[in-house]
Amino acid sequence: MDYFKQRRAYRKLKRDQIDISTGQNNLYRELLDYANDEYQLDTLFILKNSALLDLTGLSEAGMKKARNELVQLGLIKYVPGKRNQQKPKYQIIKLYSTSWDTTNSKSSSTGTPNSSSTSNPTSSSTGSSKVLTSTSTYNLTNNSNNNHDDNPFISMINMYQSELGIMSPTAKQQVFDVVDDFKKGGSTDKQASEIIQHAISIAVSYNKRYWNYVNTILEDWLNHSLFDLEKIKAYQNSHKSKSNYKNFKHKPTEQATNWDEVKAEETSENSQELQNRLAKMRGRKNVAN
């Protein structure tokens, strides 16, 4: 299986035929990337649930739901594991040069001749300018003809890179997949950008400066059909929402080893051990006398 052809076919499928939620998309992308990294695109491969939960930022229930939906859509094959005996197995289903691709090609060819030239770039049937990332459909190029004041995504990207770190191509893909999800619900480009920035600010307030945590917050809003900032803030003010943000799954915080404390403990232990040995020696001496 060709990884890049699979990626293009998957994106074309999302654009033209099926609706994919953020959770489904995150799970599929992680499975596809893992299979590619391990040279197992054409075979069953093992991947623990705990690893997928960490990679996707999904809850266990959310992951199971997304997995079942991907199986029903015919995008993956799943073989359940057995407790303490067998780990779950996955296989990526080939999307290009298949019935999925044939159906998509037929539906694209039946459109009007001018549909691709007059439509919005995000719905182009050719997809020629979108090889690996949907971000090419948004005007993000940094040149003299680009007015950043009119581009709602510049502030979002700047905030991401300021608070979460450099935005890699993969991260950019994930961010704009979420943008598309909110736009499907009725958000404008500006509203989607503001919503993502608001989620980043919440993550920063809890010192969770990574995308998976932000994405979990955004997925919560999508699941509750909250597509504008006013409704999100009203939802956020509810008691249930406030407590949920603190309990979202997050990565463990790495703590540096305090070598001064370790040394002090070792010194204390050595000193105590020495005192015990001296006491024993004194006891033996007293008995001998």
C-alpha positions in Angstrom: 0.0 0.0 0.0 1.3 3.5 -0.9 1.0 5.7 2.2 0.7 9.0 0.3 -2.0 7.6 -2.1 -3.9 6.3 1.0 -3.7 9.8 2.6 -5.0 11.5 -0.5 -7.8 9.0 -0.9 -8.8 9.4 2.7 -8.9 13.1 2.5 -10.9 12.9 -0.8 -13.3 10.6 0.9 -13.8 12.9 3.8 -14.4 15.8 1.5 -16.8 14.3 -0.9 -18.6 11.3 0.6 -18.6 10.9 4.3 -18.6 12.9 7.5 -15.7 12.2 9.9 -15.7 13.4 13.4 -12.6 14.8 15.1 -12.3 11.7 17.2 -12.6 9.4 14.3 -10.1 11.4 12.3 -7.6 11.4 15.1 -7.9 7.7 15.6 -7.6 6.9 11.9 -4.6 9.2 11.4 -2.7 7.6 14.3 -3.5 4.1 13.1 -2.4 5.0 9.6 0.8 6.7 10.7 1.7 3.8 13.1 1.1 1.2 10.3 3.3 3.2 8.0 6.1 3.7 10.6 6.1 0.0 11.4 5.9 -1.1 7.7 2.6 -2.9 8.3 0.3 -1.0 6.0 -0.9 -4.2 4.3 -1.1 -6.5 7.4 -2.7 -6.7 10.8 -0.7 -4.9 13.5 -0.9 -4.8 17.3 -1.5 -1.5 19.1 -2.4 -1.3 22.7 -5.5 0.7 23.8 -3.4 2.6 26.3 -1.1 3.8 23.5 -4.0 4.9 21.4 -5.6 6.8 24.3 -2.3 8.7 24.8 -1.8 9.4 21.1 -5.3 10.5 20.3 -6.3 12.3 23.6 -9.6 10.5 23.5 -11.4 9.0 26.5 -11.7 5.2 26.5 -15.4 5.5 25.6 -14.7 8.0 22.9 -12.0 5.8 21.4 -14.3 2.7 21.4 -17.1 4.8 19.7 -14.7 6.2 17.1 -13.2 2.7 16.4 -16.6 1.1 15.9 -17.6 3.9 13.5 -14.4 3.5 11.5 -15.1 -0.3 11.2 -18.7 0.4 10.1 -17.5 2.8 7.5 -15.1 0.2 6.1 -12.0 2.2 6.9 -10.3 -0.2 9.3 -10.4 -3.8 10.3 -10.4 -4.5 14.1 -9.7 -7.8 15.9 -10.6 -7.5 19.6 -8.0 -8.6 22.1 -8.4 -10.9 25.1 -7.5 -9.8 28.6 -3.9 -11.0 29.6 -3.8 -13.2 26.5 -4.0 -11.2 23.2 -3.7 -7.5 22.4 -6.1 -5.9 19.9 -5.1 -5.9 16.3 -5.9 -3.4 13.5 -5.5 -3.2 9.7 -5.9 -0.3 7.4 -8.3 -0.9 4.5 -7.0 0.3 1.2 -9.0 3.2 -0.2 -7.5 4.0 -3.6 -8.2 1.9 -6.7 -11.2 0.3 -4.8 -14.9 0.7 -4.8 -14.6 3.7 -2.6 -12.4 5.4 -5.1 -14.5 4.3 -8.1 -17.7 5.6 -6.5 -16.0 8.9 -5.8 -14.6 9.3 -9.3 -18.1 8.6 -10.8 -19.8 11.2 -8.5 -17.1 13.8 -9.3 -17.4 13.2 -13.1 -21.2 13.7 -13.1 -20.9 17.3 -11.9 -21.3 20.3 -14.1 -18.2 21.3 -16.2 -17.8 24.6 -14.4 -18.5 23.4 -10.9 -14.8 23.0 -10.0 -13.8 26.4 -11.3 -16.7 28.3 -9.6 -16.8 26.4 -6.3 -15.0 27.2 -3.1 -11.4 25.7 -3.1 -12.3 23.5 -0.1 -14.9 21.6 -2.3 -12.9 21.3 -5.5 -13.5 17.9 -7.1 -9.9 17.7 -8.4 -8.1 18.2 -5.2 -4.9 18.8 -7.3 -3.7 21.5 -4.9 -4.3 19.4 -1.8 -1.7 16.7 -1.7 -1.2 16.1 2.0 -2.8 18.9 4.0 -6.1 20.8 3.9 -4.3 23.9 5.2 -3.5 24.7 1.6 -7.2 25.7 1.1 -6.7 28.5 3.6 -4.8 31.6 2.7 -1.8 31.3 5.1 1.0 32.3 2.8 3.2 35.0 4.2 3.8 37.4 1.3 3.4 41.0 0.5 0.0 40.5 -1.1 -1.5 38.8 1.9 -3.4 41.1 4.4 -3.0 39.4 7.8 -5.8 41.6 9.2 -8.3 39.9 6.9 -7.0 36.4 7.7 -8.7 34.9 10.8 -6.3 32.1 11.0 -3.1 34.1 11.5 -3.8 35.0 15.1 -4.8 31.3 15.8 -1.5 30.0 14.4 0.5 32.7 16.3 -1.2 31.8 19.5 -0.7 28.0 18.9 3.1 28.6 18.3 3.4 31.0 21.2 1.7 28.7 23.7 2.1 25.1 22.4 5.3 25.3 20.3 6.1 25.1 16.7 3.2 24.0 14.5 4.4 21.0 12.4 2.7 20.1 9.1 0.9 17.2 10.9 -0.2 19.5 13.7 -1.4 22.1 11.2 -3.4 19.3 9.5 -5.0 18.4 12.7 -5.9 22.0 13.6 -7.5 22.7 10.3 -9.4 19.4 10.4 -11.0 20.8 13.6 -11.7 24.0 11.8 -13.5 22.0 9.1 -15.5 20.2 11.8 -16.7 23.5 13.3 -17.5 24.9 9.9 -19.7 21.9 9.1 -21.7 22.9 12.2 -22.2 26.4 10.9 -19.1 28.3 12.3 -17.4 30.9 10.1 -13.7 30.9 9.6 -13.4 33.7 12.2 -15.6 31.9 14.7 -13.7 28.6 14.3 -10.4 30.5 14.8 -11.7 32.2 18.0 -13.0 28.9 19.3 -9.7 27.2 18.9 -7.9 30.1 20.5 -10.3 30.0 23.5 -9.6 26.2 23.9 -5.8 26.9 23.9 -6.3 29.6 26.6 -8.1 27.1 28.7 -5.4 24.5 28.3 -2.8 27.1 29.2 -4.7 28.0 32.3 -4.3 24.4 33.5 -0.7 24.3 32.3 -1.5 21.7 29.7 0.4 23.1 26.8 -0.1 20.4 24.1 -2.5 19.9 21.3 -4.1 16.6 22.5 -5.5 18.4 25.6 -6.8 21.3 23.5 -8.3 18.9 21.0 -10.1 17.0 23.8 -11.8 20.3 24.9 -12.7 21.1 21.3 -14.1 17.6 20.8 -16.3 18.1 23.9 -17.8 21.2 22.4 -18.3 19.5 19.0 -20.1 16.6 20.7 -22.4 19.2 22.4 -23.0 21.0 19.1 -21.5 24.2 20.3 -20.4 26.2 17.2 -20.1 29.7 18.5 -18.1 31.3 21.3 -21.1 32.7 23.1 -22.7 29.3 23.5 -19.4 27.7 24.5 -18.8 30.3 27.2 -22.3 29.7 28.6 -21.7 26.0 28.6 -18.3 26.5 30.2 -19.9 28.4 33.0 -21.9 25.4 34.0 -20.7 23.4 37.0 -20.4 20.2 35.1 -18.2 21.7 32.4 -15.8 23.4 34.9 -15.1 20.1 36.6 -14.7 18.2 33.4 -11.9 20.3 32.1 -9.8 19.5 35.1 -10.4 15.8 34.7 -9.7 15.5 31.0 -7.0 12.9 30.2 -3.6 14.4 30.0 0.0 13.4 29.7 1.9 12.8 33.0 4.1 15.7 34.0 7.8 14.9 33.8 9.7 15.9 37.0 13.4 16.5 37.1 15.4 14.6 39.6 16.5 16.6 42.6 20.0 15.3 43.0 20.5 17.3 46.2 17.6 15.5 47.9 18.8 12.1 46.6 22.3 12.8 48.0 20.9 14.0 51.3 18.7 10.9 51.6 21.7 8.6 50.7 23.9 10.4 53.3 21.1 10.1 55.9 20.7 6.4 55.1 24.5 5.8 55.3 24.7 7.7 58.5 21.9 5.7 60.1 23.4 2.4 58.9 26.8 3.4 60.4 25.1 4.3 63.8 23.4 0.9 63.8 26.6 -0.9 63.2 28.4 1.0 65.9 25.6 0.2 68.4 25.9 -3.5 67.6 29.7 -3.4 68.1 29.2 -1.6 71.4 26.7 -4.3 72.5 29.1 -7.1 71.7 31.9 -5.4 73.6 29.7 -4.9 76.7 28.7 -8.6 76.6 32.4 -9.7 76.3 33.3 -7.6 79.3 
